[in-house]
């Protein structure tokens, strides 16, 4: 019996080793699996950064609230201002009460001025002077080294004076043919305890050849306010009318009547600025203390007793009475009330005067509600904001430092895992590359043997048996 066996493939095969694996995908899958710890650390760090941003937002909102009330802390809701303008002075600030004052300016404060009696042909060349120059202010020699003028030009002397004597200003002036050195005291007037105005500015010691003359004697301001005589080195007068600053501009010696009345023209805008700033703070607090459950995972709300303390301090602004006998003692007396969501609004309380009516009924009390030291709204807000934002002891500052520390600590963890994964990727890539090279070598050997076999016997052969 005869049988036939035939083959059409290579005699030697490498099996599944040459299956064309996607080694890049395999490496990526392994690295992804091994990176779970780093991914968790990155997620925690991102959450901390969101919280840092939230703390910064709360801080910014508190500072905006402080700015809103500080604007009211000086003059209140209805500042009591002068009702007109005047020839001899301007009026700024807010008087403590409405009324009339009489102001009479007899003298304005003037600064002492000296000028060299000697004229010079040039400001830039050697003036030909010898010796030194030294000044006294209000009878006391300026405690600085005397200015040596030998070999200096007028311009150089002026420059030296300006550098060494901070109380005066020196310059070179010209009449068109000659140059002169001019020295003026920066501040007006002279010491009120001194009976000699010339002591305000003097040259002491030997004159080096400038022959200074008095161009303008120092003069103190003189005025009467409600028959009270006032002497001042400055043209800015404070305290004569409580809360008001008079800035003298002339000296007509004429009695001027100044009427002070409440100005509520900007009160609505001012109280709305306060309300909006307050509501901005409590809205951010609410988002942290009562977060939306559907967004909590991405918002990463803050947690801490300092938030509850801040919320309590905000609410306490409404239970604080400024004291005194006026009709306006608290914010609610101005028809400003707390709403169910923690925000505040005006003109929401029933059976009570509107904000405008309450303000008109007691403008002085409304002003004191914000301006009173320690118990006024401005003082309370300032203390509240300081408690949270003080650079040393502020709760929000401390929380930011702690969160930044957590972020820094996770930097180390993330860097460790990143290095590990980079090394692991390098190792796996190297091993798979070696494997591919081995497979490539085996495939080459397989192809060689196949070709050798084919060339010696053909692509097929037969074996015949007789039986």
C-alpha positions as CSV (number, residue, x, y, z in Angstrom):
1,X,0.0,0.0,0.0
2,X,1.4,3.4,-0.9
3,X,0.6,6.7,1.1
4,X,1.5,10.4,0.4
5,X,2.3,13.2,3.0
6,X,2.6,16.8,1.8
7,X,3.4,20.2,3.5
8,X,3.1,23.7,2.1
9,X,4.4,25.8,5.3
10,X,7.8,26.2,6.7
11,X,9.3,23.3,8.6
12,X,10.1,25.5,11.7
13,X,7.6,27.9,13.3
14,X,8.0,30.4,16.2
15,X,4.5,29.8,17.6
16,X,2.6,32.7,19.2
17,X,5.7,34.8,19.9
18,X,5.3,36.6,16.6
19,X,1.7,37.6,17.2
20,X,2.2,41.4,16.8
21,X,1.4,42.5,20.4
22,X,0.6,46.3,20.9
23,X,3.4,46.7,23.6
24,X,2.8,50.5,23.9
25,X,-0.9,49.9,25.0
26,X,0.3,47.2,27.3
27,X,2.8,49.5,29.0
28,X,0.2,52.3,29.3
29,X,-2.3,50.0,30.9
30,X,0.2,48.8,33.5
31,X,1.3,52.4,34.3
32,X,-2.3,53.5,34.5
33,X,-3.0,50.7,37.0
34,X,0.1,51.6,39.0
35,X,-0.7,55.3,39.1
36,X,-3.8,55.1,41.3
37,X,-1.9,56.3,44.4
38,X,-0.6,59.4,42.5
39,X,-4.0,60.1,41.0
40,X,-5.5,60.1,44.5
41,X,-2.8,62.5,45.8
42,X,-3.3,64.8,42.8
43,X,-7.1,64.8,43.5
44,X,-6.5,65.7,47.1
45,X,-4.1,68.5,46.1
46,X,-6.6,69.9,43.6
47,X,-9.2,69.9,46.4
48,X,-6.9,71.9,48.7
49,X,-6.2,74.4,46.0
50,X,-10.0,74.9,45.5
51,X,-10.3,75.6,49.2
52,X,-7.4,78.0,49.1
53,X,-9.2,79.9,46.4
54,X,-12.4,79.9,48.4
55,X,-10.6,81.3,51.5
56,X,-9.1,84.0,49.2
57,X,-12.7,84.8,48.0
58,X,-14.0,85.1,51.5
59,X,-11.1,87.4,52.5
60,X,-11.7,89.6,49.4
61,X,-15.4,89.8,50.3
62,X,-14.7,90.7,53.9
63,X,-12.3,93.5,52.8
64,X,-15.0,94.8,50.4
65,X,-17.4,94.9,53.4
66,X,-14.8,96.7,55.4
67,X,-14.3,99.3,52.7
68,X,-18.1,99.9,52.5
69,X,-18.5,100.5,56.2
70,X,-15.3,102.5,56.5
71,X,-16.7,105.0,54.0
72,X,-19.6,105.4,56.5
73,X,-17.4,105.4,59.6
74,X,-16.1,108.9,58.9
75,X,-19.3,110.8,58.1
76,X,-22.2,108.4,58.6
77,X,-25.2,107.8,56.4
78,X,-26.3,111.5,56.3
79,X,-23.2,113.6,56.7
80,X,-23.8,117.0,58.2
81,X,-22.1,119.3,55.7
82,X,-21.8,123.0,55.0
83,X,-24.5,124.1,52.7
84,X,-22.5,126.6,50.6
85,X,-19.0,127.6,49.5
86,X,-16.9,130.4,51.0
87,X,-14.3,132.9,49.9
88,X,-11.8,132.6,52.7
89,X,-11.9,128.8,53.4
90,X,-13.2,125.4,52.3
91,X,-15.1,123.1,54.6
92,X,-14.7,119.3,54.6
93,X,-15.8,116.5,56.9
94,X,-19.1,116.0,58.8
95,X,-20.1,118.1,61.8
96,X,-21.5,116.3,64.8
97,X,-24.8,118.2,64.7
98,X,-26.7,120.6,62.5
99,X,-26.4,124.3,63.2
100,X,-24.6,127.5,62.4
101,X,-21.1,128.7,63.0
102,X,-19.4,132.0,62.3
103,X,-15.8,132.0,60.9
104,X,-13.6,135.1,60.5
105,X,-10.1,134.7,58.9
106,X,-7.7,137.6,59.8
107,X,-4.4,136.0,58.7
108,X,-3.3,133.1,56.7
109,X,-0.2,131.1,57.6
110,X,2.9,132.0,55.5
111,X,6.2,130.2,55.1
112,X,9.5,132.0,55.8
113,X,11.6,132.8,52.7
114,X,15.1,134.0,52.4
115,X,17.0,135.2,49.3
116,X,20.6,136.1,48.7
117,X,21.2,139.9,48.6
118,X,24.2,139.3,46.3
119,X,23.5,138.6,42.7
120,X,25.8,136.4,40.6
121,X,26.5,136.4,36.9
122,X,26.2,132.6,36.5
123,X,24.3,129.8,38.2
124,X,26.7,127.1,37.0
125,X,30.2,128.4,37.5
126,X,32.1,128.8,40.8
127,X,30.4,131.6,42.8
128,X,33.6,132.6,44.4
129,X,32.3,132.0,48.0
130,X,34.3,130.7,50.9
131,X,33.2,129.0,54.1
132,X,30.1,127.1,55.0
133,X,26.4,127.6,55.4
134,X,24.1,126.4,58.2
135,X,20.5,127.0,59.1
136,X,18.4,127.1,62.3
137,X,14.7,126.2,62.3
138,X,12.4,127.6,65.1
139,X,15.6,128.8,66.9
140,X,17.3,125.4,66.9
141,X,20.3,124.7,64.7
142,X,19.6,122.0,62.1
143,X,21.6,119.0,63.4
144,X,23.4,118.3,60.2
145,X,26.9,119.0,58.9
146,X,27.4,122.6,57.7
147,X,27.3,122.9,53.9
148,X,30.7,123.8,52.5
149,X,30.2,126.4,49.7
150,X,33.9,127.0,48.8
151,X,34.4,126.3,45.1
152,X,30.7,125.6,44.4
153,X,28.3,127.2,41.9
154,X,24.9,128.5,43.0
155,X,23.2,125.4,41.5
156,X,25.5,123.1,43.4
157,X,24.9,125.0,46.7
158,X,21.1,124.7,46.1
159,X,21.4,120.9,45.4
160,X,23.5,120.5,48.6
161,X,21.0,122.3,50.7
162,X,18.1,120.2,49.4
163,X,20.0,117.0,50.2
164,X,21.1,118.0,53.7
165,X,18.3,120.1,55.1
166,X,14.9,118.4,54.7
167,X,12.9,121.2,56.2
168,X,13.7,123.7,53.4
169,X,13.6,124.0,49.6
170,X,16.5,125.8,47.8
171,X,16.5,127.0,44.2
172,X,18.3,129.5,42.0
173,X,16.2,132.4,40.6
174,X,17.0,135.1,38.1
175,X,15.8,138.6,37.4
176,X,17.2,138.3,33.8
177,X,20.6,139.6,34.5
178,X,21.7,138.2,37.9
179,X,21.2,134.9,39.7
180,X,20.2,134.6,43.3
181,X,19.9,131.7,45.8
182,X,16.4,131.4,47.3
183,X,15.6,129.3,50.4
184,X,12.0,128.6,51.6
185,X,10.8,126.7,54.6
186,X,8.5,123.9,53.6
187,X,6.1,124.3,56.5
188,X,4.2,127.5,57.1
189,X,4.2,129.6,60.3
190,X,6.5,129.4,63.3
191,X,6.4,127.8,66.8
192,X,3.5,129.3,68.7
193,X,5.6,129.5,71.8
194,X,8.2,131.8,70.0
195,X,7.5,135.5,70.0
196,X,10.0,136.2,67.2
197,X,8.7,135.0,63.8
198,X,12.2,135.4,62.3
199,X,13.3,132.4,64.3
200,X,11.3,130.2,61.9
201,X,14.3,130.2,59.4
202,X,17.7,131.8,60.0
203,X,21.3,131.5,58.8
204,X,23.6,130.8,61.7
205,X,27.3,131.5,61.9
206,X,29.4,133.5,59.4
207,X,27.7,134.5,56.2
208,X,29.9,133.0,53.4
209,X,29.1,136.0,51.1
210,X,25.5,135.4,50.1
211,X,24.1,138.3,52.3
212,X,20.7,136.6,52.8
213,X,17.7,138.9,53.2
214,X,14.2,138.1,54.5
215,X,11.9,137.9,51.5
216,X,8.9,136.8,53.5
217,X,8.5,136.5,57.2
218,X,6.8,133.5,58.7
219,X,3.2,134.1,59.8
220,X,0.7,132.0,61.7
221,X,-2.9,131.7,60.7
222,X,-5.3,133.7,62.9
223,X,-9.0,133.3,62.9
224,X,-12.1,133.2,65.1
225,X,-14.7,130.5,65.1
226,X,-17.8,131.3,67.1
227,X,-15.9,134.0,68.9
228,X,-13.0,131.6,69.8
229,X,-9.6,133.0,68.7
230,X,-7.3,130.4,67.1
231,X,-3.6,130.7,66.2
232,X,-2.2,128.0,64.0
233,X,1.1,127.3,62.1
234,X,-1.0,125.6,59.4
235,X,-3.8,126.8,57.2
236,X,-5.5,123.5,57.9
237,X,-7.7,123.9,61.0
238,X,-9.2,120.9,62.8
239,X,-11.1,120.7,66.0
240,X,-12.5,124.2,66.0
241,X,-15.8,122.7,64.7
242,X,-16.0,119.0,65.8
243,X,-15.7,116.7,62.8
244,X,-14.9,119.5,60.4
245,X,-11.7,120.7,58.7
246,X,-11.3,124.3,57.6
247,X,-8.7,124.9,54.9
248,X,-7.9,128.6,54.7
249,X,-7.7,130.2,51.3
250,X,-8.0,133.9,52.0
251,X,-8.0,136.5,54.8
252,X,-10.7,139.1,54.1
253,X,-11.3,139.6,57.9
254,X,-15.0,139.3,57.2
255,X,-17.3,137.3,59.4
256,X,-18.8,134.4,57.5
257,X,-21.9,132.4,58.5
258,X,-21.6,128.6,57.9
259,X,-24.7,126.6,58.0
260,X,-24.5,122.8,58.6
261,X,-27.3,120.5,57.5
262,X,-27.8,116.8,57.0
263,X,-27.1,115.6,53.4
264,X,-28.9,112.3,52.7
265,X,-28.5,112.5,48.9
266,X,-26.1,109.6,48.9
267,X,-27.4,107.7,51.8
268,X,-29.4,105.2,49.7
269,X,-26.4,104.3,47.6
270,X,-24.2,104.1,50.7
271,X,-26.5,101.7,52.6
272,X,-26.9,99.6,49.4
273,X,-23.1,99.3,49.1
274,X,-23.1,98.0,52.7
275,X,-26.0,95.6,52.2
276,X,-24.5,94.2,48.9
277,X,-21.1,93.7,50.5
278,X,-22.6,92.0,53.6
279,X,-24.7,89.7,51.4
280,X,-21.6,88.8,49.3
281,X,-19.9,87.5,52.4
282,X,-22.8,85.4,53.8
283,X,-23.5,84.0,50.3
284,X,-20.0,82.5,50.1
285,X,-20.3,81.3,53.7
286,X,-23.6,79.6,52.9
287,X,-22.0,77.8,50.0
288,X,-19.5,76.3,52.3
289,X,-21.6,75.6,55.4
290,X,-24.6,74.3,53.5
291,X,-23.1,73.1,50.2
292,X,-25.2,71.7,47.3
293,X,-24.9,67.9,47.7
294,X,-24.8,67.4,43.9
295,X,-21.7,69.7,43.6
296,X,-19.9,69.0,46.9
297,X,-17.5,66.6,45.2
298,X,-16.2,69.2,42.8
299,X,-16.6,72.3,45.0
300,X,-14.7,70.8,47.9
301,X,-16.3,73.0,50.6
302,X,-14.3,74.2,53.5
303,X,-14.9,72.8,57.0
304,X,-13.9,74.5,60.2
305,X,-15.1,76.2,63.4
306,X,-13.8,79.5,62.1
307,X,-16.6,79.6,59.4
308,X,-19.2,79.2,62.1
309,X,-17.6,81.9,64.2
310,X,-17.5,84.2,61.2
311,X,-21.2,83.5,60.5
312,X,-22.1,84.2,64.1
313,X,-20.1,87.4,64.1
314,X,-21.9,88.6,61.0
315,X,-25.3,87.9,62.5
316,X,-24.3,89.7,65.8
317,X,-24.1,93.0,63.9
318,X,-27.9,93.1,64.1
319,X,-28.1,92.6,67.9
320,X,-25.6,95.3,68.7
321,X,-27.0,98.6,70.0
322,X,-24.9,101.7,69.5
323,X,-26.2,103.2,72.7
324,X,-27.4,106.8,73.4
325,X,-30.9,108.3,73.3
326,X,-31.7,108.6,69.6
327,X,-34.4,106.7,67.8
328,X,-31.8,104.8,65.7
329,X,-30.0,102.4,67.9
330,X,-29.6,99.3,65.7
331,X,-29.7,98.4,62.0
332,X,-33.3,97.2,62.4
333,X,-34.3,100.7,63.5
334,X,-33.4,101.7,59.9
335,X,-35.7,98.9,58.6
336,X,-32.7,96.7,57.7
337,X,-33.5,93.1,58.5
338,X,-32.1,89.6,58.3
339,X,-33.7,87.3,55.8
340,X,-34.3,83.5,56.2
341,X,-31.2,82.8,54.0
342,X,-28.9,84.9,56.1
343,X,-28.8,87.9,53.7
344,X,-30.1,91.3,54.7
345,X,-32.5,93.7,53.0
346,X,-34.0,97.1,53.7
347,X,-37.7,98.1,53.8
348,X,-38.8,94.5,54.4
349,X,-40.1,94.8,58.0
350,X,-43.8,95.4,58.4
351,X,-45.3,98.1,60.6
352,X,-42.1,100.2,60.6
353,X,-40.9,103.4,59.0
354,X,-39.1,103.0,55.7
355,X,-35.3,103.4,55.6
356,X,-35.7,107.0,54.2
357,X,-38.3,107.9,56.9
358,X,-36.2,106.5,59.7
359,X,-33.1,108.3,58.4
360,X,-35.0,111.6,58.1
361,X,-36.4,111.2,61.6
362,X,-33.0,110.8,63.3
363,X,-30.1,111.5,60.9
364,X,-27.7,112.1,63.8
365,X,-28.5,108.7,65.3
366,X,-28.1,107.0,61.9
367,X,-24.7,108.6,61.6
368,X,-23.7,107.5,65.1
369,X,-24.8,103.9,64.3
370,X,-21.7,103.8,62.0
371,X,-19.4,106.4,63.4
372,X,-19.4,105.6,67.2
373,X,-16.1,104.1,68.4
374,X,-16.2,100.5,69.7
375,X,-20.0,100.0,69.4
376,X,-20.7,101.4,66.0
377,X,-21.1,99.1,63.0
378,X,-17.9,100.3,61.4
379,X,-15.9,99.5,64.6
380,X,-17.6,96.1,64.8
381,X,-16.9,95.2,61.2
382,X,-13.3,96.4,61.5
383,X,-12.8,94.0,64.5
384,X,-14.6,91.2,62.7
385,X,-12.4,91.5,59.6
386,X,-9.2,91.8,61.7
387,X,-10.2,88.6,63.6
388,X,-10.3,86.8,60.2
389,X,-7.5,88.5,58.2
390,X,-4.9,89.7,60.7
391,X,-1.5,88.7,59.3
392,X,-0.5,87.0,62.5
393,X,-3.6,85.8,64.2
394,X,-6.3,85.9,61.5
395,X,-8.4,82.6,61.2
396,X,-8.4,82.8,57.4
397,X,-4.7,83.5,57.3
398,X,-4.0,80.5,59.5
399,X,-6.3,78.3,57.3
400,X,-4.5,79.4,54.2
401,X,-1.1,78.6,55.7
402,X,-2.4,75.1,56.7
403,X,-3.8,74.4,53.3
404,X,-0.6,75.6,51.6
405,X,1.3,73.2,53.8
406,X,-0.9,70.4,52.8
407,X,-0.4,71.2,49.1
408,X,3.4,71.3,49.7
409,X,3.3,67.9,51.5
410,X,1.5,66.4,48.6
411,X,4.0,67.8,46.2
412,X,6.5,65.4,47.7
413,X,4.1,62.4,47.4
414,X,3.3,63.3,43.8
415,X,6.9,63.7,42.9
416,X,7.8,60.3,44.4
417,X,5.1,58.5,42.5
418,X,5.9,60.4,39.3
419,X,9.5,59.3,39.5
420,X,8.5,55.7,40.3
421,X,6.1,55.6,37.3
422,X,8.7,57.2,35.0
423,X,11.2,54.5,36.0
424,X,8.6,51.8,35.7
425,X,7.7,52.9,32.2
426,X,11.4,52.9,31.3
427,X,11.9,49.4,32.7
428,X,8.8,48.0,31.0
429,X,9.6,49.6,27.7
430,X,13.1,48.2,27.9
431,X,11.9,44.7,28.6
432,X,9.3,44.8,25.8
433,X,11.9,46.1,23.4
434,X,14.2,43.3,24.3
435,X,11.4,40.8,23.8
436,X,10.6,42.3,20.4
437,X,14.2,42.0,19.4
438,X,14.3,38.4,20.5
439,X,11.1,37.7,18.5
440,X,12.6,39.5,15.5
441,X,15.7,37.3,15.8
442,X,13.6,34.1,16.0
443,X,11.5,35.2,13.0
444,X,14.7,35.8,11.0
445,X,16.0,32.3,11.9
446,X,12.6,30.8,11.0
447,X,12.5,32.5,7.7
448,X,16.1,31.4,7.0
449,X,15.4,27.7,7.7
450,X,12.2,27.8,5.7
451,X,14.0,29.3,2.7
452,X,16.8,26.7,3.1
453,X,14.4,23.8,3.2
454,X,12.5,25.1,0.2
455,X,15.6,25.4,-1.9
456,X,16.8,21.9,-1.2
457,X,13.6,19.9,-1.6
458,X,11.0,22.2,-3.2
459,X,7.9,23.6,-1.7
460,X,6.4,20.0,-1.3
461,X,7.6,16.4,-1.3
462,X,5.9,12.9,-1.6
463,X,6.7,9.5,0.0
464,X,5.3,6.4,-1.7
465,X,4.8,3.1,0.0
466,X,3.7,-0.2,-1.7
467,X,1.7,-2.7,0.3
